[in-house]
């Protein structure tokens, strides 16, 4: 009996170590790198969650977008995009970074994301 208990404890310990290793490896894949065009890589972590390390950059580059809430109307998104592109000089790729982050953070509906993507592709957010 004692050997079965020992095996069980070793197994639990091994599983715990695997979990710790996985979590620390996942954390290292959640880095932010800046590109020459002003955009960033790493808006989302490997697990699909918004990368908190990207938040300060996004607030500086797209302040109006980053003030949006969980369920903004397309009109509010369009206004924020236009404000950031004219006031903060944010490019469409920078706005796309903000959309990616916010859609993951607030779990925006697919229809909202699709409409926002259309605004980015058409460049019609200031029209």
DADA-V688114 format. One line per field, one symbol per residue. ss: DSSP state (~ for helix, > for strand, _ for the rest). psi: psi as a letter, one per 40 degrees, with the letter a starting at -180 (. if undefined). burial: 1 if it has 9 or more other C-alpha atoms within 8 Angstrom, else 0. A space follows every 10 residues. Layout:
ss->???
psi->???
burial->???
This chain:
ss->_~~~~~~~~~ ~~~~~~~~~~ ~~~~~~~~__ __>>_____> >__>_____> _~~~~~~~~~ ~_~~~~____ ___~~~~~~~ ~~~~~~~___ _~~~~~~~~~ ~~~~~~___~ ~~~~~~~~~~ ~~_____
psi->dddddddddd dddddddddd dddddddeef ihihideeii ifdiideeih hddedddddd dgdddeeiad giiddddddd dddddddefh iddddddddd dddddefiid dddddddddd defeee.
burial->0000000000 0000000000 0000010001 1100000011 0111100011 1001000110 1111110100 0001011111 1111100101 0101111111 1111010100 0110111011 0000100
